[in-house]
């Protein structure tokens, strides 16, 4: 497999980044890049591979450098991500200070900021000063859903690279060929994930995750009364918590094992007093991630519900387009006949409002209850002339 083979459906972006990272192309290389694209399009993975290609002295080193960059152990790479709702200003100040270090081993020093859209304006201004006076041989790579999520002054100082949503068939092929997933399961996972690469991989590899998604759709389809909506809200909160717990438990164990290995300790060994502060910092990050993971899990549930009612809307208008949730096509057609276009759009608006409330920190249980109350009202109201 080639170095870029895991980057699915982004041939144009790969071609540009390959040319920019090629040895001898330094004169044409921008000092800052902005990689944007929808969730699951592979922004972070592409950014890390680009970083490794920029650092490696020749193509033969790329894979080994990428392994270090991904593990956050390469001296010439700095990756800023956050488990909090926003990226803190002190975190940006620290990584900006590191930008002035000369490369220790590779051709460039590369700083990747994942979820750059999580920077408040005051924090963004700290980064802006660094982009205005870029250190020699330091390359910035920012990731965000869209250019509009960053300050215009930052966008103007970075070369933009827009990713597209990969085709489900391409994702299914990757899951089948690389991960060994059954082809039919891979195709179903890619369809249900709506081309979100990470979620498709999880659905194809974790039966419990697939079961939780199925449970989400079934709960929504059964809601016809306000009481039923309140019960569904409580049940979906449990589903989201179970999903978040399963994900964070796996990540926490891997991170702790990596930390122990990097500190030269055997698995299960006692932590020396001199290293306890590092482990405590890791545990605090993991606690913050647990909080964020619940909200991310709820957002995934709302995304799944949007796909369900999108299917209802497309059926109501007779679009002829295939359903994401084709396993429930009979129920989808029944609801489409009962609701029609207008009511379905009101339900979709209710879910979109719930997603916005989650980002503002509203209590998740209240968000779900309000959403289902609006869905019940929209789906049972009388038509007025």
C-alpha positions in Angstrom: 0.0 0.0 0.0 1.2 3.5 -0.8 1.9 6.1 1.9 -1.3 8.0 1.2 -3.6 4.9 0.6 -5.5 5.4 3.8 -6.7 8.8 2.7 -10.0 8.0 1.0 -11.6 10.0 -1.7 -9.2 13.0 -1.5 -7.1 12.5 -4.7 -6.8 16.2 -5.4 -5.7 17.1 -1.9 -3.2 14.3 -1.8 -1.7 15.4 -5.1 -1.2 18.9 -3.9 0.3 17.9 -0.5 2.6 15.3 -2.1 4.0 18.0 -4.3 4.4 20.5 -1.4 6.1 17.9 0.8 8.5 16.7 -1.9 12.2 17.3 -1.1 13.4 20.3 -3.1 10.0 22.0 -3.1 10.7 24.3 -0.1 10.5 27.5 -2.2 6.9 26.7 -3.1 5.9 25.5 0.3 3.4 27.6 2.3 4.3 28.2 5.9 0.6 27.6 7.0 -2.1 25.2 5.8 -5.8 25.0 6.6 -7.4 21.6 6.0 -11.1 21.8 6.1 -13.8 19.3 5.4 -16.9 17.6 6.9 -16.7 15.4 10.0 -15.2 12.0 9.2 -13.6 13.2 6.0 -10.1 12.4 7.4 -8.8 15.9 8.2 -6.7 14.9 11.1 -5.2 11.8 9.5 -4.3 13.8 6.4 -2.7 16.5 8.5 -0.6 14.0 10.4 0.5 12.2 7.2 1.4 15.6 5.6 3.4 16.5 8.8 5.3 13.3 8.6 6.0 13.7 4.9 7.3 17.3 5.6 9.6 16.0 8.4 11.0 12.9 6.6 14.3 13.4 4.8 13.3 11.0 2.1 10.3 8.8 1.2 11.7 5.8 2.8 11.4 7.4 6.3 7.8 8.5 5.9 6.1 5.5 7.5 8.4 5.4 10.5 8.1 9.2 11.0 4.3 9.0 10.7 4.2 6.3 13.4 6.1 8.7 15.7 4.0 11.7 14.8 0.8 9.8 15.4 2.2 8.6 18.8 3.2 12.2 19.6 6.8 11.2 20.2 8.6 12.8 17.2 10.8 15.8 18.3 10.0 17.8 15.2 6.2 17.5 15.5 3.8 19.1 17.9 0.1 18.2 17.9 -2.4 20.3 19.8 -5.8 18.8 20.4 -8.2 19.2 23.3 -10.6 17.2 25.3 -12.4 20.4 26.4 -15.1 22.3 24.6 -12.5 25.0 23.7 -8.7 25.2 23.2 -7.2 27.1 26.1 -5.1 30.2 25.5 -2.2 28.8 27.6 -2.1 25.7 25.4 -1.8 27.9 22.3 0.9 30.0 23.9 2.9 26.9 24.8 2.8 25.5 21.3 3.5 28.9 19.7 6.7 29.1 21.9 7.7 25.6 20.6 7.4 26.8 17.0 10.7 28.6 17.3 12.7 25.4 17.9 14.8 24.3 15.0 14.1 20.8 13.6 16.1 18.2 15.5 16.0 15.4 13.0 13.9 16.2 10.0 13.6 18.8 7.2 10.9 20.8 8.9 9.3 21.4 12.3 5.5 20.9 11.9 2.8 22.0 14.3 -0.7 20.5 13.8 -3.7 22.1 15.5 -6.7 19.8 15.4 -10.2 21.3 15.9 -8.8 24.8 15.3 -12.4 25.9 15.2 -12.5 25.4 19.0 -10.2 28.4 19.6 -12.1 31.5 21.0 -11.1 34.9 19.4 -8.7 35.8 22.1 -6.9 32.5 21.7 -6.9 32.8 17.9 -5.2 36.2 18.2 -2.2 34.5 19.9 -1.9 32.1 17.0 -2.3 35.0 14.5 0.8 36.7 15.8 2.8 33.5 15.2 1.4 33.2 11.7 2.3 36.8 10.9 6.0 36.2 11.7 6.6 32.5 10.8 9.8 31.0 12.0 12.1 29.5 9.4 11.5 25.8 8.6 8.3 25.7 10.8 5.1 24.7 9.1 1.6 25.1 10.6 -1.2 22.8 9.7 -4.7 23.7 11.0 -7.8 21.5 10.8 -11.4 22.7 11.0 -14.8 21.8 9.5 -14.9 24.9 7.3 -13.0 28.1 6.7 -15.8 30.1 8.2 -15.0 28.6 11.6 -11.7 30.6 11.8 -11.0 34.3 11.9 -10.6 35.9 8.4 -7.1 37.1 9.4 -6.0 33.5 10.1 -7.6 32.2 6.9 -5.8 34.8 4.9 -2.4 33.6 6.1 -2.9 30.0 5.4 -3.3 28.0 2.2 -6.7 26.3 2.2 -7.3 22.7 1.4 -10.9 21.6 1.2 -11.8 17.9 1.6 -14.9 16.3 0.2 -17.1 13.6 1.7 -15.8 10.2 0.6 -18.1 7.8 -1.2 -19.5 5.0 0.9 -18.1 2.4 -1.5 -14.5 3.8 -1.1 -14.8 3.6 2.7 -16.2 0.1 2.5 -13.3 -1.0 0.4 -10.9 0.4 2.9 -12.5 -1.4 5.8 -12.6 -4.7 3.8 -9.1 -4.6 2.5 -7.2 -3.0 5.4 -9.2 -4.1 8.4 -10.5 -7.4 7.1 -14.2 -6.5 7.7 -16.8 -8.6 5.9 -17.6 -6.7 2.7 -21.4 -6.6 3.4 -20.9 -5.4 6.9 -18.4 -2.8 5.7 -20.9 -1.5 3.1 -23.6 -1.3 5.7 -21.3 0.5 8.2 -20.2 3.1 5.6 -23.8 3.7 4.7 -25.0 4.1 8.3 -22.1 6.3 9.2 -22.9 8.6 6.2 -19.3 8.3 5.0 -17.8 9.3 8.4 -14.6 7.2 8.2 -14.0 6.8 11.9 -17.6 6.0 12.7 -17.8 3.5 9.8 -14.7 1.7 11.2 -16.2 1.5 14.6 -19.6 0.2 13.4 -17.8 -2.4 11.3 -15.5 -3.6 14.1 -17.7 -3.2 17.2 -21.0 -5.1 17.3 -22.1 -3.2 20.4 -21.7 0.2 18.6 -23.8 -1.1 15.8 -26.4 -2.4 18.2 -26.5 1.0 20.0 -27.2 2.8 16.7 -30.0 0.4 15.9 -31.4 1.0 19.3 -31.4 4.8 18.7 -33.4 4.5 15.5 -35.9 2.1 17.0 -36.5 4.3 20.0 -37.2 7.3 17.8 -39.6 5.4 15.6 -41.7 4.3 18.6 -42.3 7.8 19.9 -45.9 9.0 19.4 -46.8 10.6 22.7 -45.2 13.1 25.1 -44.7 10.5 27.7 -43.1 8.2 25.2 -40.8 11.1 24.2 -39.6 11.6 27.7 -38.9 7.9 28.1 -37.0 7.9 24.8 -35.0 10.9 26.0 -33.9 9.1 29.2 -33.1 5.9 27.3 -31.1 7.7 24.6 -29.1 9.4 27.3 -28.2 6.0 28.7 -27.3 4.8 25.2 -25.0 7.8 24.7 -23.4 7.3 28.1 -22.7 3.6 27.3 -21.2 4.6 24.0 -19.0 7.2 25.6 -17.9 4.9 28.3 -17.0 2.1 25.9 -15.0 4.6 23.7 -13.1 6.3 26.6 -12.4 3.0 28.4 -10.6 1.8 25.3 -8.7 5.1 24.7 -7.8 5.5 28.3 -6.3 2.0 28.5 -4.2 2.6 25.4 -3.0 6.0 26.6 -2.0 4.7 30.0 -0.1 1.9 28.4 1.7 4.3 26.0 2.5 6.6 28.9 3.9 3.8 31.0 6.0 2.5 28.1 7.3 6.1 27.3 8.3 6.4 31.0 10.2 3.1 30.8 7.8 1.3 33.2 6.4 -2.2 32.9 2.6 -2.6 32.7 1.1 -2.4 36.2 4.3 -1.1 37.8 4.1 1.5 40.6 4.5 5.1 39.4 7.7 6.7 40.9 7.0 10.0 42.8 8.9 12.0 40.2 6.6 10.8 37.4 3.3 11.0 39.2 2.6 14.5 38.0 2.7 13.4 34.4 0.3 10.5 35.1 -2.0 12.9 37.0 -2.1 15.3 34.1 -3.0 12.4 31.8 -5.8 11.3 34.2 -7.2 14.9 34.3 -7.2 15.0 30.5 -9.1 11.7 30.4 -11.7 13.0 32.8 -12.3 16.0 30.5 -12.5 13.7 27.6 -15.2 11.7 29.3 -17.3 14.8 29.6 -16.7 15.7 26.0 -17.3 12.1 24.9 -20.8 12.1 26.3 -21.7 15.3 24.4 -20.0 13.9 21.2 -21.9 10.7 21.7 -25.2 12.6 21.9 -24.2 14.6 18.8 -23.7 11.3 17.0 -27.2 10.1 18.1 -28.7 13.4 16.8 -26.8 12.9 13.6 -28.3 9.4 13.3 -31.8 10.8 14.0 -31.2 13.4 11.3 -30.4 10.7 8.9 -33.7 8.9 9.8 -35.9 12.0 9.2 -33.9 12.9 6.2 -35.0 9.6 4.8 -38.6 10.4 5.8 -38.4 13.8 4.0 -36.8 12.3 0.8 -39.6 9.6 0.8 -42.3 12.2 1.3 -41.1 14.3 -1.7 -40.7 11.2 -3.8 -37.0 11.9 -4.5 -36.2 8.3 -5.4 -32.9 8.6 -3.6 -31.7 5.6 -1.5 -32.3 5.7 2.3 -29.5 5.7 4.8 -31.6 3.6 7.1 -32.9 1.2 4.5 -33.5 -1.5 7.2 -36.4 0.6 8.4 -37.8 1.6 5.0 -41.3 0.3 5.7 -41.6 2.5 8.9 -40.1 5.4 7.0 -42.7 5.2 4.3 -45.5 5.0 6.8 -44.3 8.2 8.7 -43.7 10.0 5.4 -47.3 9.3 4.4 -48.6 10.6 7.8 -46.4 13.7 8.2 -45.7 15.0 4.7 -43.0 17.5 4.0 -43.9 20.4 6.3 -44.1 18.3 9.5 -41.0 16.4 8.7 -39.1 19.7 8.2 -40.3 20.8 11.7 -38.9 17.6 13.2 -35.6 18.1 11.4 -35.5 21.7 12.8 -36.1 20.4 16.3 -33.1 18.1 16.0 -30.9 20.8 14.6 -31.9 23.1 17.5 -31.0 20.3 20.0 -27.5 20.1 18.4 -27.0 23.8 18.8 -28.1 23.7 22.4 -25.6 20.9 23.1 -22.7 23.1 21.8 -23.8 25.8 24.2 -23.5 23.5 27.2 -27.2 23.0 28.0 -27.8 19.9 30.2 -28.0 16.9 27.8 -31.1 15.4 29.4 -33.0 18.7 29.0 -31.9 19.0 25.4 -33.3 15.5 24.5 -36.5 16.1 26.4 -37.1 19.4 24.7 -36.3 17.8 21.3 -38.8 15.0 21.7 -41.4 17.3 23.0 -41.0 19.4 19.8 -41.0 16.2 17.7 -44.3 15.0 19.2 -45.9 18.4 18.8 -44.8 18.7 15.2 -45.9 15.1 14.3 -49.3 15.3 15.9 -50.4 18.9 15.2 -53.5 19.6 13.1 -53.1 21.1 9.6 -54.5 24.6 9.3 -55.6 26.2 6.1 
